[in-house]
Amino acid sequence: MTDKKNTDDLVSMFMNFGKDMKLPSPDLEAIVERHKKNLQALDTAAKTAGSGASEIMARQRAMVQEALEEISAMAETVKGGGGPQSLMTAQAEFARRSFEAAIKNTSEIAGIAQKSSTEAFKVLQQNMQETLEEARRAMTQTKK
């Protein structure tokens, strides 16, 4: 029981200290509103990042499908027979196309990831700028 009373006394002491020093009281509604905006910005950034991840997964699935189709076509070529020279040529062509596709696909995935993370960062950056601007306005208003 006495701990609660001591805590209340301590809180009251600090509140009275602030009043005695004529410190400005914070605008609680503005603080709560800013926190709501912060949470909304985090939600938007998370959705943006999640959307980018979904896009990457969908594209990777399509890339795997394309690779499987390419492998099937190669298997048909090998199954069709032909001389050793034609098989070597087909394998070399398959290896070249696979290598080119891997480079193109890696670049494409990196581009999607970069775009998604840039968009998410812009949301957070804009929110930080708004927060700083609100804090600056609040500080300049109390000085008047």
Backbone hydrogen bonds, N-H to C=O, Kabsch-Sander energy under -0.5 kcal/mol:
donor,donor_aa,acceptor,acceptor_aa,energy
5,K,1,M,-1.7
6,N,2,T,-2.5
7,T,3,D,-2.3
8,D,4,K,-2.5
9,D,5,K,-2.6
10,L,6,N,-2.4
11,V,7,T,-2.7
12,S,8,D,-2.8
13,M,9,D,-2.4
14,F,10,L,-2.2
15,M,11,V,-2.6
16,N,12,S,-3.0
17,F,13,M,-2.2
18,G,14,F,-2.3
19,K,15,M,-2.0
20,D,16,N,-3.1
21,M,17,F,-2.1
22,K,19,K,-1.0
23,L,18,G,-2.6
28,L,26,P,-1.3
31,I,27,D,-2.1
32,V,28,L,-2.7
33,E,29,E,-2.5
34,R,30,A,-2.3
35,H,31,I,-2.2
36,K,32,V,-2.1
37,K,33,E,-2.2
38,N,34,R,-2.4
39,L,35,H,-2.4
40,Q,36,K,-2.4
41,A,37,K,-2.5
42,L,38,N,-2.4
43,D,39,L,-2.4
44,T,40,Q,-2.7
45,A,41,A,-2.7
46,A,42,L,-2.5
47,K,43,D,-2.5
48,T,44,T,-2.4
49,A,45,A,-2.6
50,G,46,A,-2.7
51,S,47,K,-2.5
52,G,48,T,-2.1
53,A,49,A,-2.2
54,S,50,G,-2.4
55,E,51,S,-2.4
56,I,52,G,-2.4
57,M,53,A,-2.5
58,A,54,S,-2.5
59,R,55,E,-2.4
60,Q,56,I,-2.8
61,R,57,M,-2.3
62,A,58,A,-2.0
63,M,59,R,-2.4
64,V,60,Q,-2.4
65,Q,61,R,-2.1
66,E,62,A,-2.6
67,A,63,M,-2.3
68,L,64,V,-2.6
69,E,65,Q,-2.2
70,E,66,E,-2.1
71,I,67,A,-2.5
72,S,68,L,-2.4
73,A,69,E,-2.2
74,M,70,E,-2.2
75,A,71,I,-2.6
76,E,72,S,-2.2
77,T,73,A,-1.9
78,V,74,M,-2.4
79,K,75,A,-2.8
80,G,76,E,-1.9
81,G,78,V,-1.3
87,L,83,G,-2.0
88,M,84,P,-2.4
89,T,85,Q,-2.2
90,A,86,S,-2.3
91,Q,87,L,-2.5
92,A,88,M,-2.5
93,E,89,T,-2.4
94,F,90,A,-2.4
95,A,91,Q,-2.6
96,R,92,A,-2.3
97,R,93,E,-2.6
98,S,94,F,-2.5
99,F,95,A,-2.3
100,E,96,R,-2.5
101,A,97,R,-2.5
102,A,98,S,-2.3
103,I,99,F,-2.1
104,K,100,E,-2.5
105,N,101,A,-3.1
106,T,102,A,-2.4
107,S,103,I,-2.1
108,E,104,K,-2.3
109,I,105,N,-2.7
110,A,106,T,-2.3
111,G,107,S,-2.1
112,I,108,E,-2.2
113,A,109,I,-2.5
114,Q,110,A,-2.6
115,K,111,G,-2.5
116,S,112,I,-2.4
117,S,113,A,-2.5
118,T,114,Q,-2.4
119,E,115,K,-2.3
120,A,116,S,-2.2
121,F,117,S,-2.4
122,K,118,T,-2.3
123,V,119,E,-1.7
124,L,120,A,-1.8
125,Q,121,F,-3.0
126,Q,122,K,-2.6
127,N,123,V,-2.0
128,M,124,L,-2.4
129,Q,125,Q,-2.3
130,E,126,Q,-2.3
131,T,127,N,-2.5
132,L,128,M,-2.7
133,E,129,Q,-2.3
134,E,130,E,-2.5
135,A,131,T,-2.4
136,R,132,L,-2.5
137,R,133,E,-2.6
138,A,134,E,-2.5
139,M,135,A,-2.4
140,T,136,R,-2.4
141,Q,137,R,-2.1
142,T,138,A,-1.4
143,K,139,M,-0.9
144,K,140,T,-0.7
